[in-house]
Structures are given as structure tokens and as C-alpha cells.
């Protein structure tokens, strides 16, 4: 198969860092770092997410999060009990998009997403519903790739 694009899902981003307060921004940076390392693989598409979610931090804070990513360790996530529900939903969906960048969502990533969702006050059932949608979308993406490859190999029939 052809090499995948460096970023497929980042342009679907739902939350803008400028819409978040300081605590929400720090939580979002921790969550992005945790989402990226949860499967121990940093894909090229996830690099855009790192850049976009850490740019607002001080140099010292940025280095802390980058160290977590380099060491493939997840920064701690604390609860955000006062977060606006719309922001919580958009942040959660962005975390799923981060994980979709490597074109699969494994058990470790699912566990991270459910735990992150809980810290945002999202019920586990709702988290799992969205994770299933993401997995279905990735299945469709893989099927599209297989279709294109089959067409490339087929002799034209006019």
C-alpha cells in the first residue's frame, strides 16, 4: 500500500486552545501527550497534534510534556469538574482524532480514552459509543485503501 499521509484527522479538530482557560489548556496538553503515548507509538500524524496543543505553554512546560512523549509516559490527568459540557465533548472527540492518526485504536488507547472521558465527567458508555464510531470509521478508511489497491492491480475493462 501507499504511504499514508502525515495527518489525516487533525484538520477535523473541534476545540481551539484559545477557547480554553489555563487549567483546561494544561489538562488538554496532558491528555494529548497521554493519548499519543498510550499505544507506545508516535505516528507522523500525531506530530501536528503535539505542535498545536503545546504551543501556548511556557518553554519549561512544553519541555515537560515533550519529555513525557519522548519517554512514552503519560502525564497525570486530574478531574475538570467545572468544565463546560460542550468543551468536554469537543476535547474528548479531539483525543479520539489524535489516536486515529495511526489508523487503529487498540485496547490501551481505549482504556486511556475511557479514563480521560471520566476526568471530563463523561459516562463510560458514551465514551465507548464514540470509540466504536471511530473504529468503524477507521475500518471504512482501510476498506477504501483496499479498494483503491484492487483497482490499481486490475486490468481495465472497457
C-alpha positions in Angstrom: 0.0 0.0 0.0 1.0 3.6 -0.5 2.5 5.6 2.4 -0.2 7.2 4.5 -0.5 11.0 4.8 1.2 12.6 7.7 -2.0 13.8 9.1 -5.5 12.8 8.2 -7.6 13.9 11.1 -6.0 17.0 12.5 -8.0 19.2 10.2 -11.2 18.0 11.8 -10.1 19.4 15.2 -13.1 20.6 17.2 -11.6 22.5 20.1 -9.3 25.5 19.8 -6.8 26.1 22.5 -7.8 29.8 22.6 -11.2 28.7 23.8 -9.8 27.0 26.9 -8.8 28.6 30.2 -5.3 28.0 31.7 -6.3 24.8 33.7 -8.2 23.4 30.7 -5.2 24.1 28.4 -2.8 22.3 30.8 -5.2 19.4 31.0 -5.6 19.3 27.2 -1.8 19.2 26.8 -1.5 16.4 29.3 -4.3 14.5 27.6 -2.8 15.0 24.1 0.6 13.7 25.4 -1.1 10.8 27.1 -3.2 9.9 24.0 -0.1 9.9 21.8 1.9 7.6 24.1 -0.9 5.3 25.2 0.0 2.8 22.5 3.7 3.4 22.7 3.9 4.5 19.1 4.2 8.2 18.0 2.9 8.3 14.4 3.9 11.1 12.0 0.3 12.4 12.0 0.4 12.9 15.7 3.2 15.4 15.5 0.8 18.1 14.2 -1.3 17.5 17.3 1.7 17.9 19.6 2.7 21.2 17.9 -0.9 22.6 18.1 -1.6 21.6 21.6 1.7 22.7 23.2 2.4 26.0 21.5 0.6 28.0 24.2 2.7 26.6 27.1 5.9 28.1 28.5 9.1 26.6 27.3 9.6 24.8 30.6 6.1 23.3 30.5 6.5 22.4 26.8 9.7 20.5 27.6 7.9 18.6 30.4 5.2 17.4 28.0 7.8 16.6 25.3 9.8 14.6 27.8 6.7 12.5 28.6 6.2 11.9 24.9 9.8 11.0 24.4 9.8 8.6 27.4 6.4 7.3 26.3 4.9 8.0 29.7 1.5 9.6 30.2 1.3 12.8 32.3 -1.3 12.6 35.1 -4.9 13.7 34.3 -6.9 15.3 37.1 -10.6 15.8 37.0 -12.0 19.0 35.5 -15.4 19.1 37.4 -16.3 22.7 36.2 -15.6 22.3 32.5 -18.3 23.4 30.2 -20.1 20.3 28.7 -19.6 21.4 25.1 -15.9 21.9 25.7 -15.7 18.4 27.4 -17.3 16.8 24.4 -15.1 18.5 21.9 -11.9 17.8 23.8 -12.9 14.1 24.0 -13.6 13.9 20.3 -10.2 15.6 19.6 -8.5 12.9 21.7 -10.1 10.2 19.6 -8.9 12.0 16.4 -5.4 12.0 17.9 -5.5 8.3 18.3 -6.9 7.7 14.9 -3.8 9.2 13.3 -2.0 5.9 13.5 -5.0 4.3 11.8 -6.0 2.0 14.6 -7.3 2.2 18.2 -6.1 -0.6 20.4 -7.0 -1.7 23.9 -4.5 0.5 25.7 -5.8 3.5 23.8 -9.4 2.6 24.6 -8.5 2.4 28.3 -6.8 5.8 28.1 -9.8 7.3 26.4 -12.3 6.0 28.9 -10.2 7.2 31.8 -9.8 10.6 30.1 -13.5 10.8 29.5 -14.2 10.1 33.2 -12.0 13.0 34.2 -14.1 15.2 31.9 -17.3 13.8 33.6 -18.3 11.7 30.5 -20.0 8.4 31.2 -18.1 5.3 30.2 -21.0 4.2 27.9 -20.8 7.4 26.0 -17.0 7.1 25.7 -17.4 3.6 24.3 -20.0 4.6 21.8 -17.7 7.2 20.3 -14.7 4.8 20.4 -16.8 2.3 18.4 -17.7 5.0 15.9 -14.0 5.8 15.5 -13.1 2.2 15.0 -15.9 1.9 12.3 -14.6 5.0 10.6 -11.1 3.5 10.5 -12.5 0.2 9.1 -14.1 2.2 6.4 -10.8 4.1 5.7 -8.9 0.7 5.5 -11.6 -0.7 3.1 -11.2 2.4 0.9 -7.4 1.8 0.7 -8.0 -1.9 -0.2 -10.5 -0.8 -2.9 -8.0 1.6 -4.4 -5.3 -1.0 -4.4 -7.5 -3.6 -6.1 -8.4 -1.1 -8.8 -4.8 -0.3 -9.4 -4.0 -4.0 -9.8 -7.0 -4.8 -12.0 -6.8 -4.7 -15.8 -9.1 -2.0 -17.2 -12.3 -3.4 -18.6 -13.9 -1.0 -21.1 
